[in-house]
């Protein structure tokens, strides 16, 4: 099947959406599908306000139309709700092309955290955006239920995976500070609630790997914390493996790929009992969840690293990508080419 994926999130961004799409396209290609990615790299862009690492495509209509016409996809998947996603949605509806979409991040909660915009306003926009899609792919049952509470009726599950070859247990000494070592990995931004981790009174030492708009302020407020920038996946695996506990302070993530990466390296997780951690950790005993994040961190120290790794082995990108492809099956009707033929 020829699958076109349209996304506003792509390199050089380093985040869960980009990582999900890269792993999914790799697995889809291995399954015999032909994949074409339409990303901001093909357009003139401007930096997103407050998130300059995110690039917003300018005037994408003409080039996007040509690219879709040339590829003539059997399946069209719109991954994000940005300028490219909006342009692709408009094109698909105009040409009566079935398409699927995905809900990767709790965008309404992010917008509320940064700008104070009411949740209902943003969810109203998202409902409008996704209601025309054949299926909205959500990463967990909890997110699926949450979307349905806001009136979404076409939600299906598309889970996530982890590269168990890159992220694995190893003897790593790259974090050579006082034990126990508590680690956060991810974007350093207000909606990630990183400060909830940094202000905890914990034994040992703390590390933060990642960049973001809140990094400079947090560095100045918490100079005793050790900071790393953005790392390659092999480098990151060594960092995970060197830590004693991976701390996930976010309350707004839909899944949290970093949870699986840490577990695959044998590092137990401490988190709040919210969407993301609840779905990943469940009752598997590979992490500790508590509204008292400090207590969760201390409890996670008692978890066997081999058990954390064993729990991560339940997740694979191959299985997740097969699930993604299954939702595209109704598009194999070649509706696109019939529509083009009728217009000729």
N, C-alpha and C positions, 0 to 999 in steps of 0.2 A: 504494500500500500504506500502511496505517496502522501506523506504527511507534512504539511506546512505548520510551523509553530511561530506565532507572532508574539514577541515579548519586548516590553520596555526595560526589563531588567536583564543585563548581560555584562560581559567583560567591559571594562576592567573592574566592575563591581565584584566584591567578594561577600556573598550572603547566601542564605538558604535557598532563595528562589533560583539564583544562578546555578548553584551546585545541584539542585534538584533537576533542572532542565538539562544540564550537561550530562549527568549520570543517566537520565532517562533517554536522551537521544543516543547515547552510546549503546545502551542496551537494546533500544528499538532497532538500531542498525544491525546489531548482532542477530536479531530475530528476523532480519531480511527486509525490513522496511526502508524506504528511501526518505530521508529527512531533509527538509530545507528550513533553515532558521532565518527569520526576518527580525533584525535587531537594530538598535540605535547606531551601530557601527556603520550603517549604510546611509545615514542621514546627517544633516547639519543639526547640531544640538546646542542646548544651553543648560547650564547647571540648574538643578532643582533647588528652589529656595530652601535654605537651612540644611540641605543635603547635597552639596556640590559634587559628590562622587556619583550621584545619580544624574544621568543625562536625559533631558527631555527632547524628543525629536521635533523639529520644526517643519511644518507644511509637508507631512508625509504622504498625502493623498496620491499624487501622481506616480511617484516611484513605487509605492505600495501596490497600486493597481497593476502596474506593469509587471511587477514581480509575481503577483498571484496569477496573472494571465499567462506568463511564461511557464510557470511551474505546473499549472493546472492540477491542483492537488485533489486527491480523493478524500482527504480529511483536512479540515482547518481547525486548529486549536489556538485560541486566544488566551495567552497566559496571564496577562496583566491588564489593568484598567487605565493605563496611561494613554498618551497621544497615539501611539501605534495601535494599541488595543482598541481605542475608540474608532480609529480610521478603518481597521479591519472589520470591526463589528458593523459599521455603516455599509461597507462594501458587501459584506455577506448578506445583510438583510435586503439590500437593493437588488442583488442578483439571486435571491432566494436560495442561498447556499446554507445547508446545515453546518453548524459549528459547535464546538465545545469550549468551555471556559474553565478557569480554575480560581479557587480562593486560597491564596498562599499565605496571606498575612492578615492580622486583625487591623486592617486599615482604619476603620472607624475609631478604634481605641487609640491608635497612634495619633490620629488627627486631633482627637479630644485631648490627649496628653500634651501635645505640642501647641495647639492653638485654641483649645477650649470649645471647639465646635461640638454641638450636641450629637450624641451617637445616632439618634433617629435621623438626622439630616443626611449623614454619610451613608447609613444603611439604606435610605431611600434611593440614593444615587446608585448604590451597588445593586439593589433589587432591579432597578431599571436596566442597568448594564447587563445583568446576567439572565434576565427573564426570557430573552429570545434564544438563549443557547439550548442545544440539545441536552446538555448535562453540565452542571457545575460540579467540578471535582474538588472535594474537600479532603483534607489529610487525615481526619480522625472522626470517629463517631460523635464525640462531643461537639466538634465544630459543625458537623452536619446538623445535629439537633439545634444548635444555636441559630444557624441560618434559617432553619425551618420555622423557628419561633418568630423570625422577622419576615415571614411570608414567602420564603423561597420554597418552591415546589419541585424543583428538578435537580436535587442534590444527590450525588453519588460519592462513593469513597474511592480515593486514590492515595494509598499509604506511601510511606517513604522507606528508604533503605540506607545502608551504610556499606562502604567499601571495606570488607573485612581483611583484605590483603594489605591495604595501606595502613589502616587503623587496627593495630594488634598489640598484644602485650609484649613488652621488651624491657630490658634493664636500661633505663635512661637516667642520666644525671644532669640534664641540661638546666634544671632549676635547682641550683645549689644553695638554697637558703634554709632557714630554720624549719624544722618539721614540727607539726604537720603542714603540708603545703596545700593551700586552697586556691583554686584556679577558676577564673571566668574567661570564656572565649566567646567573642561575638562583637556586634556593632556596639560602640560606646555612645549611646544616645538615651535621652530621657525616658523613652518608652520601654527601654530594656531594663530599667530599674536597677542599674548597676550599683548605684550608691547604697542601696539596701544591703548589698554584700560588703562594700568597702567600709561601712561604718560599724560592722559587727565587731564585737569584742571576742576575738578568736585567738587561740594559741598558735604558735608557729608564724607563718608568713602568708602573704596574699600575692597573687599574680593576676594580671589582666592582659589578654592577648586580643588585639583588634584595634580598630580606629573608628572615629566617628565625631560628630559635632560636639559632644560633651567631654571629649578626652582632655583638652587643655585645662578646663575648669576642674575636673576631677584630679588631675595630676597636681594642681596647685593646692587643692584641699586635702589630698591624701598622699603626701610625698613619701610616706613610709611604704607604700605599695610598690611592687615591681611591675613595670609596664613593658610589654612587647608590642610590636606593630603587627601588620598583617603577615602571616606566614604561609608558606606552601603547605600542601597537605602532608608530605613526609615530615617536614619540620614540626608541623602541628601535632602529628602523632607522637613525636618524641616529647613534646610538652605535656600532652595528656598523660602519657605513661609515667612522667616524672612527678605528677601531682598525686596527692593522697585523696583529695575530694574535688570533684567538679561541682561548682556552685552555679545554679541557674536561677537568678533572681527575677526573671521576667514573669509578669502576670498576663501578658498580652499575646504571646506567641501561639500560633496554631499547632505547631508540632515541636520544632527545636531539633534540627539535625545534629547539632552539637552534642545533644544528650546521647545519641547513638554512637557518635564518634568517641566520646569519652568512655562509655561503657565498653566499646570494642577494644579499647586500650587497657581495660581492666580497672578503670577508675570509677568508683561509685559516685552517685549523684546526690546532691542536696538541693531541694527545690520547694516552692510553695505547692500546695495541693490544688493546682489550677489546670486548665486546658493545656495540653502539651505534655507536661510531666505526668499527669494522670494517665494519659493514653499510652505514653511510651513506657512508663515504669509499671503501671497497673499495680498488681499485687505480687510482682515477681521478686521482690526482695533485693533488687539491684540498686536501689536508691532509697533515700529517706525524704518524706514530704511532711512538712509541718508549717503551720502559720507562723510559728517562731522559727525563722530561718536559721538562727544560731543553733537551736536544738537539732534541726535537721542536719546541719553540718557536723555536729558532734556525733550524732547517731550514724551518719554515713561512714565515719572513721572505723566503725565496727564491722562493716560489710566486707566479705571475702572478695578479693579481686577476681578470682577465677569465676565466681558466680556472676559478677558484673559482665565479664566477657561472654559467658554462656548465654546470658539474656540477650545480648546484642546479636548473637548468631541467629536469632529468630527472624531478623530483618535482612532482606536482601534487595538490591536494586533490580535484579532480574524479575523477582515476583512483583515488585511495585510497577515496573514498566509493562509487564504483561497485563496487569490490572488497568493501566492507562490505555493500552491498545484495545482492550476489550470494550471500553466505552466508545471507541471510535468506529466499531464495526458497522453501525447503521449507516455510516457515511460511504461505505463501499459501493453505493448505488451509482457512483460517478455522476452525481447530480450536477456537479460543476460543468462537466463537459457537455451534458445535455443542454444546460442553460446557454452555454456559449454557442452551441450549434444552432439553437433556436434563434439566437440574436444575429447570427451570420446572414 
